[in-house]
Amino acid sequence: MKNGLYIVSTPIGNLGDISSRAIKTLGESDIIICENPKHSLKLLSKLDIKKKLISLHDYNEEGVIEKIKNYLGSKKLSLISDAGSPLISDPGYKLVRYCVLNNIYITVVPGASSITSALQLSSIPINEYKFLGFVPKTKKSIGDFINLLKHSTCTSVFFISSHKVLLFLELISTILPDRKIAVCKELTKINEKVFVGPSVEVCNKFKESPKNSLGEFVIVVEEESTNKKNSLSELTPDIIEIINKLLGKFSLTDTVEIVHRIGNIGKKEIYKKALDIQNEK
């Protein structure tokens, strides 16, 4: 191992999900940077790894960098989060940025991710998706958040705390009752469960049993239904004119993407029309 920083993924639940490379990296590290040392000690103890631990949070990241900067070029340091892949809605980007700016060796040891796992289990199309971090805290901000999902042109995935999950489901079942969602609970753990269906149906399942709201959650929300998007017949003269002008400056692919984004129109319909215009030219 070279001296520098190693971004190491740890299990999100099932301890069997840690890779042999991750175990080797942590075992050979001089220092392990983590969120909560008490939490990380449980994993490290089971792996029989004893190392110096330094706690890293949003409020102390610059101080930690100052503390360890002399070690980054001369020792092996690993960065881990409480669970899963580091830096995803967790501290650490300032440390990574410091290493990049100072030409310090940095690499990643990939592994478990609750985001990827939730998307895979959702049975919702995931060829294009966006990660939105944590759901806001207040009822009003959650409502605003859901309204942003109303016309989303791709699948959305995000985290939510257990004490907000039922409120979120009540709100989305009112605003978007027919929208397909997947609520993924306790991924890779004994009590893993995935609730899939229209939001109103999923909400009713949570209301049936308070136990359903206990645990850690990742939610996946499908994009706006294709039958609610504009069809080819709704490619208005104004939109067709925009396509015509864009084709004079951009490629066919870029034109389709731009019109899709600004007009919320299906890519297939745009492509057909853009191809017709291009062939006419």
SELOZA-296112 format. One record per residue: residue number from 1; residue in one letter; chain; y negated, z, x negated of N, C-alpha, C in turn. Coordinates in pm, whole numbers, plus 32768, in hexadecimal, padded with zeros to 4 digits. Atoms other than C-alpha are relative to their C-alpha. Example, Ala and Ser with C-alpha at 12.3 -4.5 7.8 and 13.67 -1.06 7.14 Angstrom:
<recs>
   num   residuo   cadena     nv     nw     nu    cav    caw    cau     cv     cw     cu
     1         A        A   8077   8000   7FA7   81C2   830C   7B32   7F88   8000   7FA6
     2         S        A   8077   7FFA   8052   806A   82CA   7AA9   7F93   8049   804D
</recs>
This chain:
<recs>
   num   residuo   cadena     nv     nw     nu    cav    caw    cau     cv     cw     cu
     1         M        A   8078   8000   7FAE   8000   8000   8000   7F82   8000   7FAA
     2         K        A   8080   8002   8045   7EA1   7FAE   7F8D   7FAB   8076   802D
     3         N        A   8062   7F9D   7FD4   7D89   80AA   7F94   7FA6   7FC0   8068
     4         G        A   8054   8035   7F97   7CB3   8081   80CA   801F   8040   8085
     5         L        A   7FF0   7FCA   7F79   7CBE   80B2   8242   806A   7FB3   804E
     6         Y        A   7F95   8039   7FAF   7DED   8077   8321   7FEC   802D   8092
     7         I        A   800E   7FE2   7F72   7DBC   8063   849B   808C   7FFF   803C
     8         V        A   7F73   7FF1   7FDB   7F07   80E6   851F   8010   8021   8094
     9         S        A   7FE3   7FE4   7F73   7F83   80D4   8686   8071   8064   800C
    10         T        A   7F9B   7F9A   7FE6   804A   81F8   870C   8031   7FF1   8090
    11         P        A   7FCA   8010   7F79   811E   821A   884A   7F9D   802A   806D
    12         I        A   8052   7FD7   7F8E   8074   822C   899E   804B   8063   8059
    13         G        A   7FAF   7FA3   7FB2   818D   8304   8A25   8087   8016   7FC0
    14         N        A   7F7A   7FF9   803B   82EB   82B9   89AB   7FF7   7FFD   7F68
    15         L        A   800C   7FF6   8091   8305   832A   8840   8054   7F98   7FB7
    16         G        A   7FAF   8067   803E   8408   821E   8800   7FB5   7F7F   7FE9
    17         D        A   804D   807B   800B   82F5   8119   8811   7FAF   7FF4   7F80
    18         I        A   8048   800C   807F   8267   8162   86B8   8053   7FAB   7FA1
    19         S        A   7FB8   805B   8059   82C0   805A   85B6   8022   8044   7F7C
    20         S        A   7FD9   7FCA   8083   836C   809C   846B   7F8E   7FEE   7F9C
    21         R        A   8072   8017   805A   823C   8007   83BD   7F95   806A   8017
    22         A        A   8063   7F98   7FE3   8157   80FE   846F   802A   8085   7FC3
    23         I        A   7FCD   7F82   8039   8234   8223   8404   7FEF   7FFE   7F69
    24         K        A   800D   800C   8092   8238   81A5   829D   7F6F   800B   7FD6
    25         T        A   808E   7FFD   8022   80BF   8173   829C   7FC8   808D   800A
    26         L        A   802F   7F77   7FF0   8077   82CE   8323   803B   805B   7F95
    27         G        A   7FBE   7FAD   8065   8172   8364   8231   7FC5   7FEE   7F76
    28         E        A   8038   801B   8084   80CB   82C1   8104   7F69   8013   7FFA
    29         S        A   8091   7FEC   7FFE   7F65   8308   8171   7FDA   8085   7FC0
    30         D        A   8034   7F83   803A   7E97   840A   80B6   7FB8   8052   806A
    31         I        A   804D   7FBE   7F96   7DBF   8458   81E7   8017   7FB5   8082
    32         I        A   7FF3   803E   7F7C   7DEF   8419   835B   7F87   8028   8054
    33         I        A   8075   7FE9   7FAC   7CB8   83F5   8433   802E   7FF4   8092
    34         C        A   7FCE   7FFE   7F77   7CFB   8450   859E   7F96   8037   805F
    35         E        A   805C   7FC7   7F9D   7C51   84BB   86E1   8011   8097   8007
    36         N        A   7FE2   7F72   7FED   7CF4   8608   8729   8073   8029   7FA4
    37         P        A   7F96   7FD9   805E   7DB3   86A1   8603   8076   8048   8041
    38         K        A   7F94   7FB7   7FBE   7E7A   8788   86E8   805E   7F9F   8047
    39         H        A   7FAF   8064   7FBA   7EEE   865C   87B4   8050   7FAD   7F9B
    40         S        A   7FBE   8055   8064   7F3F   8588   8682   806C   804B   7FB4
    41         L        A   7F9C   7FB0   8048   7FFD   86A5   85DC   8087   7FFF   8047
    42         K        A   7F81   8003   7FB5   8102   8695   86F3   8051   7F86   7FD7
    43         L        A   7FBB   807A   8028   8155   852D   8699   8029   8007   7F6E
    44         L        A   7FE4   7FFC   808F   813E   8560   8522   806F   8063   7FDE
    45         S        A   7F96   7F9C   8017   821B   8695   8530   8089   7FC7   8021
    46         K        A   7F81   803E   7FDA   832B   85D2   85E4   802A   7F95   7F9D
    47         L        A   7FE2   8064   8067   8310   84C9   84D7   8011   803F   7F77
    48         D        A   7FF7   7FB3   807D   831A   85DA   83CB   7F9B   7FCD   7F99
    49         I        A   806D   802E   8056   81CE   8564   833D   7F95   806D   7FFA
    50         K        A   8067   7F9B   8012   80DA   8662   82AC   7F91   7FC6   7FAA
    51         K        A   8071   803B   8046   7F86   85DC   824C   7F7F   8048   8025
    52         K        A   8084   7FCB   7FDE   7E19   8644   8242   7FCA   7FB1   8077
    53         L        A   8034   8041   7F88   7D81   85FC   8398   7F69   8015   8009
    54         I        A   8091   7FF8   7FE9   7C12   85B0   83DD   7FE5   7FCE   808D
    55         S        A   801C   8023   7F75   7B93   85AA   8544   7F88   7FA2   8008
    56         L        A   806A   8063   7FF0   7AC0   847E   85AC   7FDF   7FEF   8094
    57         H        A   802F   8012   7F76   79EF   846A   86EC   7F80   7FAD   7FFF
    58         D        A   807C   804F   7FF7   78C7   839F   8768   7F8A   804B   7FC3
    59         Y        A   8074   7FB3   802B   77D9   84BB   8714   8000   8024   7F6C
    60         N        A   7FFD   7FDA   808E   784E   84F5   85AD   802B   7F8F   7FA3
    61         E        A   7FC9   806E   804E   78B7   839B   8537   7FB1   7FE5   7F80
    62         E        A   8051   801B   8077   7793   8365   844A   8012   806F   7F98
    63         G        A   7FE8   7F90   805C   77CC   84C0   83B6   8086   7FF5   7FBB
    64         V        A   7F7B   8011   803A   793C   8477   8380   7FFD   7F91   7F97
    65         I        A   800B   806D   8060   78E7   832E   82D4   7FC2   8031   7F7E
    66         E        A   8043   7FC7   8076   77FD   83E7   81E7   8060   8059   7FB2
    67         K        A   7FA2   7FA2   803D   7910   84E6   81A6   8070   7FB9   7FB4
    68         I        A   7F89   8041   8039   7A24   83EC   8154   7FE1   7F80   7FB2
    69         K        A   8020   8084   803B   7967   82C0   80C5   802E   7FF4   7F6F
    70         N        A   7FD2   8005   808B   79C4   831F   7F5F   8097   7FF1   7FF5
    71         Y        A   7F6E   800D   7FFF   7B33   8324   7FC3   802E   7F74   8027
    72         L        A   7FD3   807E   7FC5   7B3B   81D1   8070   802A   7F99   7F98
    73         G        A   7FDB   8060   8068   7B4F   810D   7F2C   8068   8034   7FA0
    74         S        A   7FA4   7FC6   8063   7C31   81FD   7E71   807C   803F   803D
    75         K        A   7F8D   7FC4   7FBC   7D24   8283   7F78   802B   7FAC   8077
    76         K        A   7FCC   8045   7F88   7DF5   820F   809D   7FE2   8057   807A
    77         L        A   8024   7FB7   7F87   7D66   8278   81EE   8033   7FB5   807A
    78         S        A   7FD3   803B   7F82   7DF9   823C   8347   7FA9   8032   8072
    79         L        A   804B   7FDD   7F87   7D39   8239   848F   805D   7FF4   8078
    80         I        A   7FAF   8003   7F87   7DF6   8298   85CA   7FAF   803B   8074
    81         S        A   803D   7FC3   7F8A   7D90   82EF   872F   8065   8061   803C
    82         D        A   7FA2   7FA3   7FC0   7E2E   83EE   8816   807D   7FB8   8031
    83         A        A   7F8E   8050   7FD3   7F0D   82D8   889B   7FD9   7F6D   8000
    84         G        A   8018   808F   7FF8   7F2D   8160   887E   7FB3   7FC7   7F8B
    85         S        A   8049   804A   8067   7E53   806F   87BC   7F74   8039   7FEC
    86         P        A   8084   7FC6   801B   7D1E   8109   8714   7F8E   7FA0   8022
    87         L        A   807F   8044   7FE6   7BB8   809F   8769   7FF1   7FC9   808D
    88         I        A   800B   8034   7F77   7C09   802F   88CE   7FCC   8070   8059
    89         S        A   8044   7F94   7FB8   7B0F   8107   898D   800E   8085   7FB5
    90         D        A   7FF8   7F8B   8057   7B30   81F9   8867   7FA3   7FEB   7F89
    91         P        A   8057   800E   8076   7A57   8241   8735   8046   7FB7   7F8F
    92         G        A   7FC7   803E   8077   7A89   818B   85ED   7FBD   7F80   7FD3
    93         Y        A   8039   8082   8027   79C0   8048   85F4   7F99   800F   7F90
    94         K        A   8061   7FEB   806C   78AE   80DC   8514   8046   800C   7F79
    95         L        A   7FB2   7FF2   807A   79B6   8137   8413   8033   7F79   7FD1
    96         V        A   7FD0   8085   8021   7A4C   7FDB   8420   7F8D   7FAA   7FCC
    97         R        A   8075   804C   802A   78F1   7F41   8404   7FD5   8026   7F73
    98         Y        A   8024   7FD0   8086   78A7   8018   82D2   805D   7FC1   7F97
    99         C        A   7F9E   8039   805D   79E7   7F9E   822B   7FE7   7F6A   7FEA
   100         V        A   8019   8090   800A   7999   7E30   8278   7F83   7FE5   7FAC
   101         L        A   807F   8015   8048   7832   7E4B   81F7   8009   8025   7F6D
   102         N        A   7FF4   7FD2   808A   78A5   7EF8   80B8   807C   7FC8   7FB9
   103         N        A   7F8E   8045   803D   79CB   7E11   806E   8075   805E   7FE0
   104         I        A   7F90   7FA4   800F   7AC9   7F29   8098   8078   7FC5   8049
   105         Y        A   7F88   8039   7FC3   7C2C   7EBA   80E0   801D   8043   8086
   106         I        A   7FE2   7FCC   7F7A   7C80   7EDF   8251   8068   7FA5   8041
   107         T        A   7F9B   804E   7FBA   7DAC   7E73   831A   802E   804D   807C
   108         V        A   7FD2   7FC2   7F85   7E5A   7EBC   8464   8098   8005   8002
   109         V        A   7F70   7FF3   7FE9   7FB6   7F3B   84B2   8011   8002   8098
   110         P        A   8002   800B   7F6E   7FDF   7EBE   861A   8074   804A   8043
   111         G        A   7F98   7FB9   7FB5   80A8   7F66   8729   7FDF   800B   8092
   112         A        A   800B   7FEB   7F70   809D   7FF6   8887   7F6F   7FF6   8030
   113         S        A   8082   8008   7FBE   7F7A   7FAA   8972   8015   800B   8095
   114         S        A   7FF2   7FEF   7F70   7F5D   8026   8AD6   7FC4   7F8A   804C
   115         I        A   803F   8074   7FC0   7E7F   7EFB   8B26   8065   7F8E   800B
   116         T        A   7F9D   806B   8000   7F86   7DFC   8AC2   8075   8022   805C
   117         S        A   7F8E   7FD6   7FAD   809B   7EC3   8B6A   7FE1   7FF3   8094
   118         A        A   8028   8007   7F74   7FDD   7EDB   8CB2   7FF7   7F6F   802F
   119         L        A   800C   808D   7FDC   7F8E   7D67   8CB4   808A   7FC1   8012
   120         Q        A   7F7A   8038   7FF9   80FB   7D12   8C73   804B   802D   807D
   121         L        A   7FB8   7FC8   7F8D   8176   7DF1   8D8F   7FBD   7FE1   8086
   122         S        A   8051   800D   7F87   806A   7D8E   8E8A   802F   7F93   8060
   123         S        A   7FD9   8078   7FB3   8109   7C46   8F05   7F84   7FB2   8030
   124         I        A   807D   8046   7FE6   7FA2   7BC5   8F08   7FE9   7F9E   7F8D
   125         P        A   8016   8060   806D   7F42   7A89   8E41   7FA9   8039   7F91
   126         I        A   804B   7FC4   8070   7ECC   7AF0   8CE6   7FE3   7F9B   7F92
   127         N        A   8024   8064   8065   7E8A   79A6   8C37   7F6D   800F   7FD6
   128         E        A   808C   7FE1   8022   7D1B   7A11   8C43   7FDE   8086   8040
   129         Y        A   8021   7F7C   7FCA   7CA8   7B79   8C69   7F8E   803E   7FAF
   130         K        A   8068   7FB7   8046   7B90   7C68   8C0D   801C   8095   800C
   131         F        A   7FEE   7F6F   8004   7BA6   7DD6   8BA6   7F79   8042   8016
   132         L        A   8080   7FC7   7FD8   7A97   7EAF   8C43   7FF1   8095   7FDB
   133         G        A   800D   7F75   8029   7AD0   8002   8B9E   8022   8062   806E
   134         F        A   7FEA   7F9B   7F99   7ABB   8134   8C7F   7FAA   7FE5   807B
   135         V        A   804B   800A   7F82   7A52   812C   8DEC   7F8E   8066   7FFC
   136         P        A   8070   7FA2   7FFE   78FA   81CF   8E20   8024   8082   8049
   137         K        A   7FDF   7F7B   7FCE   78E8   833A   8E91   7FD6   801B   8091
   138         T        A   8033   7FDC   7F7C   7815   8349   8FD0   8032   7FA0   806B
   139         K        A   7FD1   8053   7F90   7872   82C5   9128   7FAF   7F80   800A
   140         K        A   8055   8076   7FF6   7748   81D8   912D   801F   7F9C   7F91
   141         S        A   7FE7   805A   8071   778E   814D   8FD3   808A   7FC1   8009
   142         I        A   7F7B   803A   7FEB   78FD   811B   902B   7FF7   7F90   8066
   143         G        A   8014   8069   7F9C   7891   8058   915F   7FC0   7F85   7FC4
   144         D        A   8042   8070   8044   77AA   7F82   9089   8064   7FB6   7FA5
   145         F        A   7F9A   8037   8059   78C8   7F4E   8F94   8060   7FA5   804E
   146         I        A   7FA5   804F   7FAC   79AE   7ED2   90AB   7FBC   7F82   8032
   147         N        A   8049   8077   7FD2   78A2   7DE7   912C   7FF7   7F95   7F93
   148         L        A   7FFF   805F   806E   7899   7D48   8FD3   8086   7FB8   7FF6
   149         L        A   7F7A   803D   8003   7A0E   7D08   8FF4   8013   7F9A   8070
   150         K        A   7FF0   8050   7F87   79DB   7C59   9142   800C   7F6B   7FE0
   151         H        A   8000   808F   8020   7992   7B04   90A8   802F   7FE5   7F71
   152         S        A   7FCE   8012   8089   7A43   7B31   8F5C   8057   7F83   7FF7
   153         T        A   7FB6   807C   8011   7ACE   79E9   8ED9   807B   8012   7FA7
   154         C        A   7F85   7FE7   804B   7BE3   7A91   8E10   8032   808D   8020
   155         T        A   7FC4   7F7D   7FEA   7CCB   7BBC   8E21   7FB2   806B   7FB4
   156         S        A   8046   7F8F   803F   7C28   7D0D   8DD3   8062   8073   7FE9
   157         V        A   7FAC   7F8C   801F   7CCF   7E38   8D2D   7FA7   806F   7FC9
   158         F        A   8057   7F91   8029   7C3C   7F92   8CF5   8048   8085   800E
   159         F        A   7FCB   7F78   7FF9   7C80   8105   8CCA   7FBB   804D   8071
   160         I        A   803E   7FA6   7F9E   7C43   8211   8DD1   8041   8089   7FF5
   161         S        A   7FCA   7F78   8008   7C6B   838B   8DCD   8046   8024   8082
   162         S        A   7FB0   7FDA   7F8B   7D5C   8434   8EBC   7FAC   8036   8072
   163         H        A   8050   7FC5   7F95   7C4A   84EB   8F7B   7FA1   7F9B   8042
   164         K        A   8052   8068   7FC2   7B9A   83A0   8FC9   8054   7F91   8041
   165         V        A   7FAE   8071   7FD4   7CC2   82C3   901D   8003   7FEF   8097
   166         L        A   7FFB   800C   7F6E   7CD5   8315   9191   7F7A   7FD2   8038
   167         L        A   8084   802D   7FD4   7B5D   82ED   91BF   7FF0   7F6B   7FE8
   168         F        A   8008   808E   801F   7B6E   819C   9113   804F   7FAE   8065
   169         L        A   7FAA   804B   7FA3   7C8D   812B   91F3   7FC5   7FFF   808D
   170         E        A   803E   7FFC   7F7B   7BD7   819C   932D   7F8B   7F9D   8007
   171         L        A   8073   805A   8002   7AA2   80D7   92C7   802B   7F6D   7FF8
   172         I        A   7FD8   808C   800E   7B55   7F99   9259   804B   7FD0   807C
   173         S        A   7FB9   8028   7F85   7C2E   7F9D   9394   7F9E   7FE5   8072
   174         T        A   8069   801C   7F9D   7AE9   7F9B   945E   7FB5   7F80   7FDD
   175         I        A   8050   8073   802C   7A2F   7E97   938F   8057   7F82   7FF1
   176         L        A   7FA6   8072   8019   7B57   7DB8   932D   808D   8023   8030
   177         P        A   7F7F   7FD0   7FCB   7C78   7E1A   9414   8077   7FA5   7FE2
   178         D        A   7F91   805D   8015   7D46   7CDF   93D4   8017   7FDC   7F6E
   179         R        A   7FF4   8025   808F   7D14   7CCA   925C   807D   8041   7FC3
   180         K        A   7F87   7FCC   8040   7E59   7CEE   919A   7FDB   8052   7F86
   181         I        A   8018   7FA8   8073   7E58   7E0E   90A3   8084   803A   7FD1
   182         A        A   7F8E   7FB7   8036   7F4E   7EC5   8FC6   7FCC   8081   7FC2
   183         V        A   8025   7F7F   8037   7F25   8039   8F84   8077   8031   7FAE
   184         C        A   7F92   7FDF   805C   7FF8   808F   8E52   7FF2   8091   7FD3
   185         K        A   8004   7F70   8018   804A   81FF   8E2D   8062   802A   7F93
   186         E        A   7FAA   7FC2   8066   80D2   82BA   8CFC   8058   7F99   7FB8
   187         L        A   7FB6   806D   8040   8137   817D   8C42   8057   8032   7F8C
   188         T        A   7F96   7FE2   8063   8272   81A0   8B67   8033   8090   8007
   189         K        A   7FD4   7F75   7FF3   829E   8309   8BDA   806B   800B   806D
   190         I        A   7F95   7FEA   7F9F   83AF   83A1   8CB7   7FD2   7FE1   808E
   191         N        A   8034   8014   7F78   82D0   8391   8DED   7FB5   7F7D   8011
   192         E        A   8043   8082   7FF5   8260   822B   8DB5   8017   7FC3   808A
   193         K        A   7FF7   8042   7F7E   8213   8177   8EF9   7F8F   7F9C   800C
   194         V        A   8065   8067   7FED   8159   803A   8F57   7FF6   7FE1   8095
   195         F        A   801B   801C   7F73   80BD   8011   90B0   7FB9   7F78   8008
   196         V        A   8036   8088   7FFA   8080   7EA1   90FF   7FF1   7FD4   8090
   197         G        A   8013   8036   7F7B   7FF0   7DF9   9233   7F6D   7FF9   8023
   198         P        A   808B   7FFD   7FD3   7EB2   7DCD   92FF   7FC8   808E   7FF0
   199         S        A   8039   7F7D   801F   7DC3   7EE9   92AD   800E   8064   8073
   200         V        A   7FF5   7FA5   7F8E   7DD4   7F79   940E   808C   803B   8008
   201         E        A   7F77   7FCE   7FFE   7F4F   7F98   93F6   8019   8063   7F8F
   202         V        A   7FF0   7FA6   8072   7F44   8037   929E   7FB8   8084   801B
   203         C        A   804C   7F89   7FDE   7E3A   812B   9317   8051   8059   8060
   204         N        A   7FB0   7FB4   7F9E   7F19   8194   943B   8076   8047   7FBC
   205         K        A   7F92   7FC2   8048   8038   81DA   934A   7FD1   807D   7FB6
   206         F        A   8035   7F8C   8048   7F5B   82C6   9282   7FDC   8070   8062
   207         K        A   8022   7F9B   7F9B   7EE8   8376   93BE   807D   8046   8036
   208         E        A   7F84   7FC6   7FCD   8053   83B1   9422   8030   8075   7FAD
   209         S        A   7FD1   7F94   8058   8095   8490   92F5   7F98   8020   7F95
   210         P        A   8061   7FD7   8067   7F9B   8556   9221   8037   7FF2   7F73
   211         K        A   7FC3   800A   8085   8094   8542   90FF   7FE6   7F78   7FC1
   212         N        A   8019   8085   8036   804B   83D0   90DD   7F80   7FFA   7FAE
   213         S        A   8082   8002   8045   7EED   8425   9060   8002   804F   7F7D
   214         L        A   7FF6   7FB3   807B   7F6D   84F5   8F3C   802D   7FA6   7F8D
   215         G        A   7FD6   804B   8075   7F85   8460   8DE0   7F90   7FAD   7FC4
   216         E        A   8060   805B   8040   7EDB   8353   8D11   8012   7F75   803C
   217         F        A   7FFC   807E   7FB6   7E81   8206   8DAF   7FB9   7F8D   7FBA
   218         V        A   8042   807D   8023   7E32   809F   8D5A   8008   7FA9   807E
   219         I        A   8004   8052   7F86   7DC6   7FB9   8E77   7FE5   7F6F   7FDD
   220         V        A   8012   8090   8010   7DE2   7E3F   8E86   7FD6   7FC7   8088
   221         V        A   8031   803D   7F84   7D1D   7D79   8F8B   7FFE   7F69   7FF0
   222         E        A   7FF9   8091   8005   7D5F   7C0C   8FD7   7F75   7FC2   8013
   223         E        A   807E   8048   7FEE   7C46   7B10   8FC6   7FEE   7FD9   8093
   224         E        A   8019   802D   7F78   7BA6   7A8B   9103   8065   7F95   8025
   225         S        A   7F97   805B   7FD2   7CAD   79D1   91CB   7FD0   7F70   7FFC
   226         T        A   8026   808D   800A   7CB0   785B   9191   7FDC   7FC3   8087
   227         N        A   8022   803A   7F7E   7CA5   781A   9306   7F77   802E   8032
   228         K        A   8087   7FD6   7FDC   7B57   78CE   930F   7F97   7FC0   7FA6
   229         K        A   805C   8043   805A   7AC2   7807   91F2   7FD7   7F7A   803A
   230         N        A   802B   8084   7FD2   7A06   76C7   9223   806A   7F98   7FE5
   231         S        A   7FA2   806D   8013   7ADF   7594   924D   7FB4   7F83   7FD8
   232         L        A   8041   807B   802B   7A9C   742C   91E4   7F99   7FD0   8064
   233         S        A   805D   802C   7F99   79F3   73E8   9331   7F7C   804C   7FF7
   234         E        A   807B   7FB1   800E   78F4   74F3   92D0   7FBC   7FE7   7F7A
   235         L        A   8049   802B   8076   7895   7446   918E   7F86   7FB2   8032
   236         T        A   8079   8039   7FC4   7737   7408   9212   7FC1   7F98   7FA4
   237         P        A   8046   8063   8054   765B   72EA   9199   7FB8   8040   7F8A
   238         D        A   8045   7FBB   806E   7596   73E6   90CA   8061   8023   7F90
   239         I        A   7F9C   7FDC   8064   76D3   745F   901B   8032   7F84   7FB7
   240         I        A   7FD3   807D   803D   7747   72FA   8FE0   7F98   7FCB   7F9E
   241         E        A   806B   802A   805A   75F5   72AA   8F45   8000   8053   7F81
   242         I        A   7FF8   7FA8   8075   7617   73D8   8E60   8073   7FD4   7FA6
   243         I        A   7F8D   8030   804E   7771   735D   8DF5   7FDB   7F82   7FB3
   244         N        A   8029   807F   803D   76DE   7206   8DB0   7FA7   8018   7F86
   245         K        A   805C   7FE4   806E   75C9   7295   8CD5   8047   8046   7F8C
   246         L        A   7FB8   7FB6   8069   76B2   7383   8C1A   8059   7FA5   7FAF
   247         L        A   7FA6   805C   8047   77A2   7269   8BC4   7FB5   7FAD   7F98
   248         G        A   804F   8048   8062   7685   71C9   8B09   7FE5   8052   7F83
   249         K        A   801D   7FA6   8070   7667   72F8   8A25   807C   804A   7FCC
   250         F        A   7F8B   7FB1   8025   77BC   73A5   8A27   8081   7FB1   8015
   251         S        A   7F7D   803E   7FED   792B   734C   8A19   802E   8018   808F
   252         L        A   7FC7   7FF0   7F7A   79FB   732F   8B57   802D   8090   8015
   253         T        A   7FCD   7F76   7FF6   7AA0   7480   8B14   7F8F   8065   800E
   254         D        A   8071   7FA3   7FFB   7956   7533   8AD4   7FB5   7FF3   8085
   255         T        A   8045   8017   7F80   78B9   7497   8C0A   8049   8047   8071
   256         V        A   7FAF   7FBE   7F98   79D7   7511   8CE5   7FED   8098   7FFA
   257         E        A   800D   7F6E   8010   79B9   7673   8C57   7F77   8030   802E
   258         I        A   8088   7FD8   7FDB   783F   7682   8C87   7FED   7FFE   8097
   259         V        A   800F   800B   7F6F   7848   7609   8DF0   8056   8067   8048
   260         H        A   7FA6   7F9A   7FC7   796E   76EF   8E3B   7FBC   8089   7FFF
   261         R        A   8040   7F7D   800E   78A8   7819   8DBF   7F86   800F   805A
   262         I        A   807E   7FF2   7FB6   775C   77D1   8E66   8010   7FE3   8095
   263         G        A   7FF2   8027   7F74   77E2   773F   8FAB   8073   8042   8049
   264         N        A   7F8D   7FBD   7FC3   791B   7811   8FE6   8058   7F9B   804B
   265         I        A   7FAF   806C   7FC6   79DA   76CE   902C   807E   7FF1   7FAC
   266         G        A   7F82   800F   8046   7B47   7694   8FD2   7FFA   7F96   7F93
   267         K        A   8005   805C   8072   7B77   75EA   8E7F   8042   7F7A   801F
   268         K        A   7FB8   807C   7FE2   7C6C   74EB   8F0A   7FA8   7F9D   804A
   269         E        A   8059   8055   7FB2   7B70   7466   9004   7F8F   7FC7   7FA9
   270         I        A   806C   802C   8058   7A5D   7458   8EFF   8033   7F95   7FA0
   271         Y        A   7FC7   805E   8061   7B3F   73A6   8E08   8014   7F75   803E
   272         K        A   7FEA   8080   7FBD   7B9D   7299   8F05   7F7E   7FB3   8010
   273         K        A   8081   8042   7FEA   7A33   7250   8F5A   7FC1   7FD6   7F7B
   274         A        A   803B   801E   8083   79BE   7260   8DEE   8047   7F89   7FC0
   275         L        A   7FB4   8070   8039   7AD5   7172   8D86   7FDA   7F7C   8044
   276         D        A   802C   8078   7FB6   7A6F   707C   8E98   7F7A   7FCF   7FCC
   277         I        A   8087   8023   8030   7906   7087   8E23   8007   7FC5   7F75
   278         Q        A   7FF2   802F   808A   796E   705A   8CB8   803B   7F72   7FFC
   279         N        A   7FC2   8085   7FFD   7A4A   6F30   8D0C   7F9F   7F94   8033
   280         E        A   8065   805E   7FCC   7930   6E8E   8DD1   7F9E   7FD8   7F94
   281         K        A   805E   801D   806C   7851   6EA9   8CA1   803E   7FA4   7F96
</recs>
